[in-house]
């Protein structure tokens, strides 16, 4: 993914108002992000434990999606799998992320959801730059490039549901 600045990130959001995009918490470390290893930019809002954001390149331009999720609760050990990158995590490592649909459908309260890595670090898990807590990834016969293409395709399909 190509590097983005704060202005490009804020202007990319498709499922929130310009005012909401102006107020959301953009990471302060955009200049230090490992852009060459990212297929999309994802982060949690440190001031709102139920909000996350992601920005991907769609048709050569950044497209941002505001997400909500239920913060993880403690309880029995349970493993879940991210629907984007297929990384498994113990309880709390995967969350149902919901996005308000873009346009009139979103204003009417319609949303879509997908189980994703709670920290949105799918790109780093794929490349082995980050390891899930008390677990790992299943060994796959696909090449890294094929796994990346699958993850990007899964994310593009989710974003298509947000826009459609």
Buried (B, 14 or more C-beta within 10 A) or exposed (E): BEEBEEEBBBBBBBBBEEEEBEEBEBBEEBEEBEEEEBBBBBBBBEEEEEBBBBBBBBEEEBBBBBBBBEEBEEEEEEEBBBBBBBBBBBBBBBBBBBBBBBBEBBEEEEBBBBBBBBBBBBBBBBBEEBEBEEEEBEEEEEEEEEBBEBBBEBBBEBBEBBBE
